[in-house]
Amino acid sequence: MSAIRFDSTKQYYATSSLVVGYALCSSLLAVINKYAITKFNYPGLLTALQYLTSVLGVWGLGKFGFLHHDPFTLDNAKKFLPAAFVFYLAIFTNTNLLRHANVDTFIVFRSLTPLLVAMADTAFRNQPCPSKLTFLSLVIILGGAVGYVATDSAFTLTAYSWAFAYLVTITTEMVYIKHIVTNLGLNTWGYVLYNNLLSLMVAPLFWFLTGEYVEVFAALAAKKGNLFEFGASFAVALSCVFGLLISFFGFAARRAISATAFTVTGVVNKFLTVAINVLIWDKHATPVGLVCLLFTLSGGVLYQQSVTGAASATSQRELTASKQTNIENDDADSVQENHGKTVSGKLVSV
């Protein structure tokens, strides 16, 4: 009995540590990225360094046996390359949005993605229209975002142009990568490896298209500028480390807790990000803008509740139907295959 109690306590603390680690990384990452891009004004190079850190981290941890990832093959790389390209665009526009706007503006536009994803799913993936509760939550999110933009004293055309580009790319990324994850069949760390490695290969193309390479080479030749400052190096290193940490804690927390608990944690993280940003950073919205931002996040809470409830009901119906089919067929091989599909579907939906 005491051994069982000890194992249960150990599991509880291990799970709690993963959840706390994920919450801290997720809450701090947007602020850290904003700090990094302020100190190190080379968004393309910054994202490439983050990809490189993640690739080396996954490869190194795999070599030492701490995780398992699918091997890199040319065939899978060809299939995943379009998704990695879209992912790079999303991160690239995200970094440039943080470069020209504050963290609050980023969170507001990030909160708009469920509305656009719901529309894209209905239009392009033949998904049913949102329920009344889901639609109401999306309207609340939209209303909060409109109120924030209307009261944003730091409004600039450049910042909101990047915000619009980010909305388009992140919506495309969510819908398209959902399709890729459903059909390619890699494990979790395999997706992390492919995503970051292929994105790292795409990075030089954007360095030339944006002309950033000229600024970087000029700084290297002159040996001056923030490229070599200690503050810039520290900010970049911190951003890269937290990028890898959130990958680890995010995937580990998904495995350790239920989808509902993970979703609630994700929503709470945004409130923590706003609080941290206001407390330690002077680049934040006005009081009226913060009220609109909290209104938007409240709509996000309502949205998560409606989606989680619908997903749980759908999953339960599918599981019941699967069990009934298995009983009727009385075929052990069919039971094993259907169970595998059910588990796979749940993992993809998370």
C-alpha positions as CSV (number, residue, x, y, z in Angstrom):
1,M,0.0,0.0,0.0
2,S,2.8,2.4,0.9
3,A,4.6,1.7,-2.3
4,I,1.5,2.5,-4.3
5,R,1.0,5.7,-2.4
6,F,4.7,6.6,-3.0
7,D,4.3,6.0,-6.8
8,S,1.1,8.0,-6.9
9,T,2.8,11.0,-5.0
10,K,5.8,10.8,-7.3
11,Q,3.6,10.8,-10.4
12,Y,1.7,13.8,-9.0
13,Y,4.8,15.9,-8.5
14,A,6.2,14.9,-11.9
15,T,3.0,15.9,-13.6
16,S,2.8,19.1,-11.6
17,S,6.4,20.0,-12.6
18,L,5.6,19.5,-16.3
19,V,2.5,21.7,-16.1
20,V,4.3,24.5,-14.2
21,G,7.2,24.3,-16.5
22,Y,5.0,24.6,-19.6
23,A,3.0,27.4,-18.0
24,L,6.1,29.4,-17.2
25,C,7.7,28.9,-20.6
26,S,4.5,29.7,-22.5
27,S,3.8,32.8,-20.4
28,L,7.3,34.2,-20.8
29,L,8.1,33.3,-24.4
30,A,6.2,36.2,-26.1
31,V,7.8,38.7,-23.7
32,I,11.2,37.1,-24.2
33,N,10.9,37.2,-28.0
34,K,9.9,40.8,-27.8
35,Y,12.9,41.5,-25.6
36,A,15.2,39.5,-28.0
37,I,14.0,41.3,-31.2
38,T,14.4,44.7,-29.4
39,K,18.1,43.9,-28.6
40,F,18.8,41.9,-31.7
41,N,17.2,43.6,-34.7
42,Y,17.6,40.8,-37.2
43,P,14.4,38.8,-37.2
44,G,15.4,36.3,-39.9
45,L,18.7,35.4,-38.2
46,L,17.0,35.2,-34.8
47,T,14.4,32.7,-36.0
48,A,17.1,30.7,-37.7
49,L,19.1,30.5,-34.5
50,Q,16.0,29.3,-32.7
51,Y,15.4,26.6,-35.3
52,L,19.1,25.5,-35.1
53,T,18.9,25.3,-31.3
54,S,15.7,23.1,-31.5
55,V,17.2,20.8,-34.1
56,L,20.4,20.3,-32.2
57,G,18.4,19.8,-29.0
58,V,16.2,17.1,-30.4
59,W,19.1,15.4,-32.2
60,G,21.3,15.5,-29.0
61,L,18.5,14.3,-26.7
62,G,17.7,11.5,-29.2
63,K,21.4,10.5,-29.3
64,F,21.5,10.2,-25.5
65,G,18.3,8.2,-25.4
66,F,16.1,10.9,-23.7
67,L,13.6,10.9,-26.5
68,H,12.8,9.1,-29.8
69,H,12.2,10.7,-33.1
70,D,11.6,9.4,-36.6
71,P,14.7,9.3,-38.8
72,F,15.0,12.0,-41.4
73,T,14.2,10.7,-44.9
74,L,14.1,12.5,-48.2
75,D,10.6,11.1,-49.0
76,N,9.1,12.5,-45.7
77,A,11.0,15.7,-46.1
78,K,9.4,16.3,-49.6
79,K,6.0,15.7,-48.1
80,F,6.5,17.9,-45.1
81,L,8.4,20.8,-46.9
82,P,5.2,22.8,-47.8
83,A,4.1,22.7,-44.2
84,A,7.5,23.8,-43.0
85,F,7.5,26.6,-45.5
86,V,4.1,27.9,-44.2
87,F,5.3,27.4,-40.6
88,Y,8.4,29.5,-41.3
89,L,6.2,32.2,-42.8
90,A,4.1,32.2,-39.6
91,I,7.1,32.5,-37.3
92,F,8.7,35.1,-39.6
93,T,5.6,37.3,-39.6
94,N,5.2,36.7,-35.8
95,T,8.7,37.9,-35.2
96,N,8.3,41.0,-37.3
97,L,5.0,41.8,-35.6
98,L,6.7,41.7,-32.3
99,R,9.5,43.9,-33.8
100,H,7.0,46.7,-34.7
101,A,4.2,46.2,-32.0
102,N,3.9,45.4,-28.4
103,V,3.1,42.0,-26.8
104,D,-0.5,42.9,-26.2
105,T,-1.1,43.6,-29.9
106,F,0.4,40.2,-30.7
107,I,-1.9,38.4,-28.2
108,V,-5.0,40.2,-29.6
109,F,-4.3,39.2,-33.2
110,R,-3.3,35.7,-32.1
111,S,-6.7,35.4,-30.3
112,L,-8.4,36.1,-33.6
113,T,-7.1,32.9,-35.2
114,P,-9.9,30.6,-33.9
115,L,-12.5,32.7,-35.8
116,L,-10.5,32.5,-39.1
117,V,-9.6,28.8,-38.6
118,A,-13.3,28.0,-38.0
119,M,-14.2,29.9,-41.3
120,A,-11.4,28.1,-43.2
121,D,-12.4,24.7,-41.8
122,T,-16.0,25.3,-43.0
123,A,-14.9,26.6,-46.4
124,F,-12.0,24.3,-47.3
125,R,-12.2,21.2,-45.1
126,N,-16.0,20.7,-45.2
127,Q,-16.3,20.9,-41.5
128,P,-19.7,21.8,-39.9
129,C,-20.5,25.4,-39.0
130,P,-19.7,26.4,-35.4
131,S,-22.3,25.9,-32.7
132,K,-24.2,28.8,-31.2
133,L,-21.9,28.9,-28.1
134,T,-18.8,28.7,-30.2
135,F,-20.1,31.4,-32.6
136,L,-20.9,33.7,-29.6
137,S,-17.4,33.2,-28.2
138,L,-15.9,34.1,-31.6
139,V,-18.0,37.2,-31.8
140,I,-16.8,38.2,-28.3
141,I,-13.2,37.7,-29.4
142,L,-13.8,39.8,-32.5
143,G,-15.5,42.6,-30.5
144,G,-12.6,42.7,-28.1
145,A,-10.1,42.9,-30.9
146,V,-11.9,45.7,-32.7
147,G,-12.1,47.6,-29.4
148,Y,-8.4,47.2,-28.9
149,V,-7.5,48.3,-32.4
150,A,-9.8,51.4,-32.1
151,T,-8.1,52.4,-28.8
152,D,-4.5,51.6,-29.7
153,S,-2.5,54.8,-29.3
154,A,0.5,53.1,-30.8
155,F,-1.2,52.2,-34.1
156,T,1.1,52.2,-37.1
157,L,0.6,51.0,-40.6
158,T,3.7,48.9,-40.5
159,A,2.8,47.1,-37.3
160,Y,-0.7,46.3,-38.5
161,S,0.4,45.2,-41.9
162,W,2.6,42.6,-40.2
163,A,-0.4,41.7,-38.0
164,F,-2.5,41.1,-41.0
165,A,0.2,39.0,-42.7
166,Y,0.6,37.0,-39.4
167,L,-3.1,36.4,-39.3
168,V,-3.2,35.0,-42.8
169,T,-0.1,32.8,-42.4
170,I,-0.9,31.4,-38.9
171,T,-4.5,30.5,-40.1
172,T,-3.1,28.8,-43.2
173,E,-0.4,27.1,-41.0
174,M,-3.0,25.7,-38.5
175,V,-5.3,24.3,-41.2
176,Y,-2.6,22.9,-43.4
177,I,-0.4,21.4,-40.7
178,K,-3.6,19.8,-39.3
179,H,-3.9,18.1,-42.7
180,I,-0.2,17.1,-42.7
181,V,-0.2,15.7,-39.2
182,T,-3.3,13.7,-39.9
183,N,-1.8,12.0,-42.9
184,L,2.0,11.8,-42.6
185,G,2.2,9.6,-39.5
186,L,5.3,10.8,-37.8
187,N,5.7,10.8,-34.0
188,T,5.7,14.0,-32.0
189,W,9.4,14.6,-31.9
190,G,9.7,13.6,-35.5
191,Y,7.4,16.5,-36.4
192,V,9.5,18.8,-34.2
193,L,12.7,17.7,-36.0
194,Y,11.3,17.9,-39.5
195,N,9.6,21.3,-38.8
196,N,12.7,23.0,-37.4
197,L,15.2,21.4,-39.8
198,L,13.3,22.2,-42.9
199,S,12.5,25.7,-41.7
200,L,16.2,26.2,-41.0
201,M,16.8,25.3,-44.7
202,V,14.2,27.8,-45.9
203,A,15.7,30.6,-43.8
204,P,18.5,31.7,-46.2
205,L,15.9,32.4,-48.9
206,F,14.2,35.0,-46.7
207,W,17.5,36.5,-45.7
208,F,18.1,37.4,-49.4
209,L,14.5,38.3,-50.2
210,T,14.3,40.8,-47.3
211,G,17.9,42.0,-47.7
212,E,18.7,41.3,-44.1
213,Y,21.9,39.5,-45.1
214,V,23.4,42.9,-46.1
215,E,22.8,44.3,-42.6
216,V,24.3,41.2,-41.0
217,F,27.4,41.1,-43.2
218,A,27.9,44.8,-42.7
219,A,27.8,44.4,-38.9
220,L,30.2,41.4,-39.1
221,A,32.6,43.4,-41.3
222,A,32.5,46.5,-39.1
223,K,32.5,44.4,-35.9
224,K,30.0,46.8,-34.4
225,G,26.3,47.2,-33.7
226,N,24.1,45.1,-31.5
227,L,25.2,41.9,-33.2
228,F,28.1,41.7,-30.7
229,E,26.7,43.3,-27.6
230,F,26.4,41.1,-24.5
231,G,22.7,42.1,-24.0
232,A,21.9,41.0,-27.5
233,S,23.7,37.7,-27.1
234,F,22.0,37.0,-23.8
235,A,18.5,37.9,-25.3
236,V,19.1,35.6,-28.3
237,A,20.4,32.7,-26.1
238,L,17.4,33.1,-23.8
239,S,15.0,33.1,-26.7
240,C,16.5,30.0,-28.2
241,V,16.6,28.1,-24.9
242,F,12.9,28.9,-24.2
243,G,12.0,27.9,-27.7
244,L,13.4,24.4,-27.0
245,L,12.0,24.3,-23.5
246,I,8.5,25.0,-24.6
247,S,8.7,22.2,-27.2
248,F,9.7,19.8,-24.4
249,F,7.3,20.9,-21.7
250,G,4.5,21.4,-24.2
251,F,4.6,17.9,-25.6
252,A,5.4,16.3,-22.2
253,A,2.5,18.1,-20.6
254,R,0.2,16.9,-23.4
255,R,1.1,13.3,-22.6
256,A,0.8,13.8,-18.8
257,I,-2.6,15.6,-18.5
258,S,-5.9,15.5,-20.3
259,A,-6.6,17.6,-23.4
260,T,-9.1,19.6,-21.3
261,A,-6.5,20.4,-18.6
262,F,-3.9,21.3,-21.3
263,T,-6.4,23.6,-23.0
264,V,-7.3,25.4,-19.8
265,T,-3.5,25.8,-19.1
266,G,-3.1,27.4,-22.5
267,V,-5.8,29.9,-21.9
268,V,-4.5,30.8,-18.4
269,N,-1.0,31.3,-19.9
270,K,-2.3,34.3,-22.0
271,F,-3.5,36.0,-18.9
272,L,-0.1,35.4,-17.2
273,T,1.6,36.8,-20.3
274,V,-0.4,40.0,-20.1
275,A,0.3,40.3,-16.4
276,I,4.0,39.7,-16.8
277,N,4.2,42.1,-19.7
278,V,2.5,44.9,-17.7
279,L,4.7,44.3,-14.6
280,I,8.2,44.1,-16.1
281,W,7.8,45.8,-19.5
282,D,6.9,49.4,-20.4
283,K,5.8,48.5,-23.9
284,H,2.2,47.6,-23.3
285,A,-1.3,48.9,-24.2
286,T,-3.3,51.7,-22.6
287,P,-5.7,50.8,-19.7
288,V,-8.6,50.9,-22.2
289,G,-6.7,48.6,-24.5
290,L,-5.9,46.2,-21.7
291,V,-9.7,46.0,-20.9
292,C,-10.4,45.1,-24.5
293,L,-7.6,42.6,-24.4
294,L,-9.1,40.9,-21.3
295,F,-12.5,40.9,-23.1
296,T,-10.9,39.1,-26.0
297,L,-9.2,36.5,-23.7
298,S,-12.6,36.0,-22.0
299,G,-14.1,35.1,-25.3
300,G,-11.1,32.7,-25.7
301,V,-12.1,31.0,-22.5
302,L,-15.7,30.6,-23.7
303,Y,-14.4,29.3,-27.0
304,Q,-12.2,26.7,-25.4
305,Q,-15.0,25.5,-23.2
306,S,-17.4,25.1,-26.2
307,V,-14.8,23.4,-28.4
308,T,-13.6,21.0,-25.6
309,G,-17.2,20.0,-24.8
310,A,-18.0,19.3,-28.4
311,A,-14.8,17.4,-29.0
312,S,-15.4,15.3,-25.9
313,A,-19.0,14.4,-27.0
314,T,-17.8,13.6,-30.5
315,S,-15.0,11.4,-29.2
316,Q,-17.3,9.6,-26.8
317,R,-19.8,8.9,-29.6
318,E,-17.0,7.6,-31.9
319,L,-15.6,5.4,-29.2
320,T,-19.1,3.9,-28.4
321,A,-19.7,3.3,-32.1
322,S,-16.3,1.7,-32.4
323,K,-17.0,-0.7,-29.5
324,Q,-20.4,-1.6,-30.9
325,T,-18.9,-2.4,-34.3
326,N,-16.1,-4.5,-32.7
327,I,-18.7,-6.5,-30.7
328,E,-20.8,-7.2,-33.8
329,N,-17.8,-8.2,-35.9
330,D,-16.2,-10.2,-33.1
331,D,-12.9,-9.9,-34.9
332,A,-9.8,-9.4,-32.8
333,D,-7.7,-7.9,-35.6
334,S,-10.5,-5.5,-36.4
335,V,-10.6,-4.5,-32.7
336,Q,-6.9,-3.8,-32.6
337,E,-7.0,-1.7,-35.8
338,N,-10.0,0.4,-34.7
339,H,-8.5,1.0,-31.3
340,G,-5.3,2.2,-32.9
341,K,-7.3,4.6,-35.2
342,T,-9.2,5.9,-32.2
343,V,-6.0,6.7,-30.2
344,S,-4.3,8.2,-33.3
345,G,-7.3,10.4,-33.9
346,K,-7.3,11.6,-30.2
347,L,-3.6,12.5,-30.4
348,V,-4.0,14.4,-33.6
349,S,-7.0,16.4,-32.2
350,V,-4.9,17.4,-29.2
